[in-house]
Amino acid sequence: MRIEVKKIGNSTGLILPKELMHRLKLHQGDWLDVTEMADGSVKLSPHDPLFEKGMEIAEDAIKRYRNALKTLAK
């Protein structure tokens, strides 16, 4: 499926087809999480507040234990 990047008013956006909205169980006004993948692609998924909280905890742990993680990575 290809989606065109379009000018919408003073902004730029994507218009998602109805079939994709239905498959993702999205409604107008819902939020999407965008994940940048290692290969340069992006992954769109419905926003999950629980996942967001988990990522905040993980990012905090990575910052806090940076030196220990570097040592373990050797």
ABEGO torsion letter per residue (X at the ends): XBBBBBBBEABBBBBBBAAAAAAAGBBBGBBBBBBBBAAGBBBBBBBBAAAAAAAAAAAAAAAAAAAAAAAAAX
